[in-house]
Amino acid sequence: MKKIGVINSLLSAVLARVGHTDQIVVADAGFPCPAAVPLVDLALVPGTPTTRDVVQVIESELVLEGYVMATESESYSPHVLREFARLLPDLSSQLVPHQEFKALSRQAAVVVRSGDVAPYSNIIVIVGVPY
């Protein structure tokens, strides 16, 4: 068994496979995951894990260079927006309308579904490089 890091085999494989500029969608429980994009479903019960929990783990394993969220999160879940700003302070960030966010998700390397039930708590993280 692995001593450190992600022990979910599907998520671990995805994190080992992605490269610079690949996008990972960390979705809430209700997000309409695109059928053509691989899905790692981590949802257990409503609220567990949160998108922030998942992003924190991803950020500990990968170099990230930016993230995208829906503008609607400003109105519906401003606490989530603030938490991501605190968690990812050195990354470039972008807000786009939710419809555009859903369109961007179709280009992702993977969707990781959380159990989060906060409205518009979805995030796309963009993979960077360590050099």
Secondary structure, DSSP 8 states (H G I E B T S, - for coil): --SSS---HHHHHHHHH--TT-EEEEE-TT----TTS-EEE---BTTBS-HHHHHHHHHHHS-EEEEEEETTHHHH-HHHHHHHHHHSTTSEEEEE-HHHHHHHHTT-SEEEE----STT--EEEEE----
